[in-house]
């Protein structure tokens, strides 16, 4: 008995070169889609971020036009005793500096009078 096979012979397999070329084309298209997707997400993030930053709160109730007082002691996290200390001794240092400036101005004026020969006496 002769062995006759009635099944169809399998189609010829594509060569490796054509397969690698098809994969290369597929990789290019996938890479292009990923780049477009990344650019789209980046653009959306950029627009949303700029709207968040530059959008701001519009003061529709009219309170935005007034001045705002900010307590600087709370900004630097100082308690009351530290603020009193700085106020007391800071004022003393300012007064000392002012006294030095006045003394320097008086010395300059007196030296100018001495050089002109009018040693502080009214003319």
C-alpha positions in Angstrom: 0.0 0.0 0.0 1.3 3.2 -1.0 1.3 6.0 1.5 -0.6 8.8 0.0 -1.0 11.9 2.0 -4.1 14.0 1.1 -3.2 16.8 3.4 -2.0 20.0 1.8 1.6 20.7 2.1 2.4 23.6 4.5 2.9 26.9 2.9 6.5 28.0 2.4 7.8 29.8 5.5 9.0 33.3 4.9 12.7 33.8 5.1 14.4 35.2 8.1 15.2 38.4 6.3 11.6 39.2 5.5 10.7 38.4 9.1 13.3 40.7 10.6 12.3 43.4 8.2 8.6 43.0 9.3 9.7 43.2 12.9 11.8 46.3 12.2 8.9 48.0 10.6 6.7 47.0 13.5 9.2 48.3 16.0 9.4 51.6 14.1 5.6 52.0 14.2 5.4 51.1 17.9 8.2 53.5 18.7 6.5 56.2 16.8 3.2 55.6 18.6 5.0 55.6 22.0 6.7 58.9 21.1 3.4 60.5 20.0 1.7 59.2 23.2 4.5 60.6 25.4 4.4 64.0 23.6 0.6 64.1 24.0 0.8 63.3 27.7 3.6 65.8 28.2 1.5 68.5 26.3 -1.5 67.8 28.5 0.6 68.0 31.6 2.2 71.3 30.5 -1.2 72.8 29.8 -2.7 71.6 33.1 0.4 72.8 35.0 0.3 76.2 33.4 -3.4 76.6 34.1 -2.8 75.6 37.7 0.1 78.1 38.1 -1.2 81.0 36.2 -4.9 80.5 36.8 -4.9 81.6 40.4 -7.9 82.6 42.5 -9.8 85.5 41.2 -11.1 87.6 44.1 -14.6 88.1 42.9 -15.8 89.3 46.3 -13.6 92.4 46.3 -11.3 91.4 49.2 -8.3 91.2 46.9 -8.0 94.9 46.6 -7.3 95.6 50.3 -3.9 95.3 52.0 -2.9 92.2 53.9 -1.0 92.3 57.2 1.5 89.5 57.7 2.9 88.8 61.2 6.6 88.3 60.7 7.1 86.6 64.1 5.1 83.7 63.0 7.0 83.4 59.7 10.3 82.9 61.5 8.7 80.7 64.2 9.6 82.9 67.2 7.7 82.8 70.5 6.8 86.0 72.4 9.9 86.0 74.7 12.3 85.9 71.7 10.4 88.7 69.9 10.5 90.8 73.1 14.2 90.2 73.4 14.9 91.2 69.8 12.7 94.2 70.1 14.4 95.4 73.3 18.0 94.8 72.5 17.5 95.6 68.8 16.3 99.0 69.7 19.3 99.6 72.0 21.6 98.7 69.2 19.8 101.0 66.8 20.0 103.8 69.4 23.8 103.2 69.8 24.3 103.3 66.1 22.3 106.5 65.8 24.3 108.0 68.6 27.6 107.1 66.9 26.3 108.7 63.6 25.3 111.9 65.4 28.6 112.0 67.3 30.5 111.6 64.0 28.4 114.4 62.4 29.1 116.7 65.4 32.8 115.9 65.3 32.9 116.7 61.6 31.0 120.0 62.2 33.3 120.9 65.1 36.5 120.2 63.1 35.2 122.3 60.3 34.5 125.2 62.7 38.0 124.8 64.3 39.6 124.9 60.9 37.7 128.1 60.0 38.7 129.7 63.3 35.2 129.9 64.7 35.6 127.3 67.5 31.9 127.0 68.3 31.2 130.6 69.3 28.4 132.3 67.6 29.5 135.1 65.4 
